[in-house]
Amino acid sequence: MEEKKTDRRTLKTRKAICDALMGFLTEKELNKVTVQEISDKADINRATFYKHYLDVYDLYDKLEQDILIEWGMLVLKLQELRTEDFFKKLVDYVDKNRLMFKMVFSEKAPGELRVKFEKILEGLLQKIESETIGTTIKDIKLSYQTSYRAQGCIAVLSRWIFEGNDQTKEFIIKVLSELDANTEKIMKH
């Protein structure tokens, strides 16, 4: 019984540490963030930080890995859905994880993470489209088209996040669905 409490506490502490780092990466670059700042924002002491992570870079690497695994799993789950349902689930996920996406899309965060996000989405779109139109996944035209689709989707989501989610989720879902439907029509010609 005591072990479960420790696990929950540990998860809560790690979440606070990760949230603190994500918050800082919307404001400043990784190399400018200190363990003391993270500890203060997470309301823990430095020793607690070091109990979980070696340094800020270790924390970032583990955070990035967790984020990419979760994103990849989400994208895989969504691949079987109709377009509008796909975007509904995607927008819901982004909305529930605003801080994470604000960090991912921030100019201050390491840029590789955003690129990796795009590549995962692009890979899924490429796989789905190659199966739909009966071409190989290495088709060069398909590669360019799916790159366009993935980056367009990311651009809309990024703008929505940085404008403080000022538009409703339904509006963003409609915009993404309509843009994607138009892109799909072009791809079929």
Stockholm file with secondary structure:
# STOCKHOLM 1.0

chainA/1-189         MEEKKTDRRTLKTRKAICDALMGFLTEKELNKVTVQEISDKADINRATFYKHYLDVYDLYDKLEQDILIEWGMLVLKLQELRTEDFFKKLVDYVDKNRLMFKMVFSEKAPGELRVKFEKILEGLLQKIESETIGTTIKDIKLSYQTSYRAQGCIAVLSRWIFEGNDQTKEFIIKVLSELDANTEKIMKH
#=GR chainA/1-189 SS CHHHHHHHHHHHHHHHHHHHHHHHTTTSCGGGCCHHHHHHHHTCCHHHHHHHCSSHHHHHHHHHHHHHHHHHHHHHHHTTSCHHHHHHHHHHHHHHTHHHHHHHHCSSSCTHHHHHHHHHHHHHHHHHHHHHHTCCTTCHHHHHHHHHHHHHHHHHHHHHHHTTSCSCHHHHHHHHHHHHHHHHHHHTC
#=GC SS_cons         CHHHHHHHHHHHHHHHHHHHHHHHTTTSCGGGCCHHHHHHHHTCCHHHHHHHCSSHHHHHHHHHHHHHHHHHHHHHHHTTSCHHHHHHHHHHHHHHTHHHHHHHHCSSSCTHHHHHHHHHHHHHHHHHHHHHHTCCTTCHHHHHHHHHHHHHHHHHHHHHHHTTSCSCHHHHHHHHHHHHHHHHHHHTC
//
